[in-house]
Amino acid sequence: MPKASVTRQVNCKKQQLIDLVLDIEKYPEFVPFCLDAHVYKNNKKGDLRLIIADLTIGKGPFKDTYKSDVRFNQKTDLINVTNIGGPLKYLQNNWQFNEHKKITEVIFDIDFEIENKFLDILMSKSFEFGLNKIADAFQKRAEILYSNLNE
């Protein structure tokens, strides 16, 4: 099972980054390998924001869609994502945001396993590279959207 964590220091406010991560339907515009996104539910329940969404991920002839349960806790500023359908046997990822003056530290942890053992082995080989490309894409998008607003 691939498991990793990546940390980035982003020159944006914490809430801006949280909004960027929760704007799932925009992922195909900037997230590598994300071909489509659809949000089915987006509800508030107390301090929680509950989202059910599909992401279609792929490259070349390989593509698949998985459904996720996304939970944002406003008290802790944590976003937790778990797999609830699709080709993944297991998925757990977490976004944590810590603001220090004008810089926000973003910690992204991911742990997953693909049902298809061959694809799981293949993904394990390029996992670290892909994770860094995705983290870089979020950081670049945030800096493009918000750098002028934060000056």
C-alpha positions in Angstrom: 0.0 0.0 0.0 1.6 3.3 -1.0 1.7 5.7 1.9 3.4 9.1 2.0 3.3 12.7 3.3 4.2 15.9 1.7 4.5 19.4 3.3 4.5 22.7 1.5 4.9 26.3 2.7 2.4 28.4 0.7 2.2 32.2 0.6 -1.6 32.3 1.1 -4.0 32.5 4.0 -5.2 29.2 5.5 -8.9 29.8 4.5 -7.9 30.4 0.9 -6.1 27.0 0.8 -9.0 25.2 2.5 -11.4 26.7 -0.1 -9.1 25.6 -2.9 -9.0 22.0 -1.7 -12.7 21.9 -1.1 -13.5 23.3 -4.6 -13.3 19.7 -6.0 -15.1 20.4 -9.3 -12.2 22.7 -10.4 -9.6 19.9 -10.0 -9.6 19.0 -13.7 -8.4 22.6 -14.5 -5.1 22.1 -12.6 -4.6 18.7 -10.9 -2.4 16.4 -13.0 -4.1 13.2 -14.1 -7.6 14.5 -13.0 -9.8 14.2 -16.0 -13.2 15.0 -14.4 -14.9 15.8 -11.1 -18.4 15.8 -9.9 -19.8 16.8 -6.5 -23.0 14.9 -5.5 -23.6 16.3 -2.0 -22.2 19.4 -0.2 -23.8 19.9 3.1 -23.0 21.5 6.5 -23.7 19.8 9.7 -22.6 21.8 12.7 -18.9 22.4 12.4 -18.6 19.8 9.6 -18.8 20.3 5.9 -19.7 17.0 4.3 -19.0 16.3 0.6 -19.6 13.3 -1.6 -17.7 13.6 -4.9 -16.3 11.6 -7.9 -12.9 12.1 -9.4 -11.9 10.5 -12.7 -8.2 9.9 -12.7 -6.2 8.7 -15.7 -3.4 8.9 -18.2 -3.5 7.7 -21.7 -5.8 4.6 -22.1 -6.0 4.1 -18.4 -8.7 6.0 -16.5 -11.0 5.2 -13.6 -13.5 7.0 -11.4 -13.7 6.8 -7.6 -16.1 8.2 -5.1 -15.0 9.9 -2.0 -16.4 11.0 1.3 -14.8 14.4 2.1 -15.2 15.8 5.6 -13.9 19.3 6.6 -13.9 20.1 10.3 -14.0 23.9 10.8 -12.8 23.6 14.4 -9.6 21.8 13.6 -9.1 23.0 10.0 -8.6 19.3 8.9 -9.9 17.8 5.7 -10.3 14.0 5.8 -11.0 12.0 2.6 -12.0 8.3 2.4 -12.9 6.1 -0.5 -16.4 4.9 -0.8 -16.5 3.4 -4.3 -14.4 2.7 -7.4 -11.1 0.9 -8.2 -9.5 1.7 -4.8 -9.6 -1.0 -2.2 -8.7 1.6 0.4 -8.0 5.4 0.5 -7.4 7.7 3.4 -5.9 11.2 2.9 -5.7 14.2 5.2 -5.1 17.8 4.6 -3.8 19.9 7.6 -3.4 23.7 7.5 -1.2 25.7 9.9 -1.0 29.5 9.3 2.0 31.4 10.5 1.7 35.2 9.6 1.3 35.3 5.8 2.5 31.7 5.2 0.4 28.6 5.6 2.0 25.2 6.1 0.0 22.5 4.3 0.5 18.9 5.2 -1.0 16.3 2.9 -0.9 12.6 4.0 -2.2 9.8 1.8 -2.5 6.1 2.2 -4.2 3.9 -0.5 -4.4 0.5 -2.2 -5.8 -0.2 -5.6 -8.0 -3.3 -6.1 -6.1 -4.4 -9.2 -2.7 -5.8 -7.9 -0.9 -5.1 -11.1 -2.0 -1.5 -11.2 -1.2 -1.2 -7.4 2.4 -2.3 -8.1 2.6 0.1 -11.1 1.3 3.0 -9.1 3.6 2.2 -6.2 6.6 2.8 -8.5 5.5 6.3 -9.6 3.6 7.2 -6.5 6.2 9.6 -5.0 6.6 11.5 -8.3 2.8 11.8 -8.8 2.3 13.0 -5.2 4.8 15.7 -5.6 3.3 16.8 -9.0 -0.1 17.1 -7.3 1.2 19.0 -4.3 3.1 21.3 -6.7 -0.1 21.9 -8.7 -2.1 22.9 -5.6 0.7 25.3 -4.5 1.0 26.8 -8.0 -2.8 27.2 -8.3 -3.0 28.9 -4.9 -0.2 31.3 -5.6 -1.8 32.2 -9.0 -5.2 32.8 -7.5 -4.3 34.5 -4.2 -0.8 36.0 -4.4 -2.1 39.5 -5.5 -4.8 39.4 -2.8 -2.4 38.8 0.0 -0.1 41.7 -0.6 
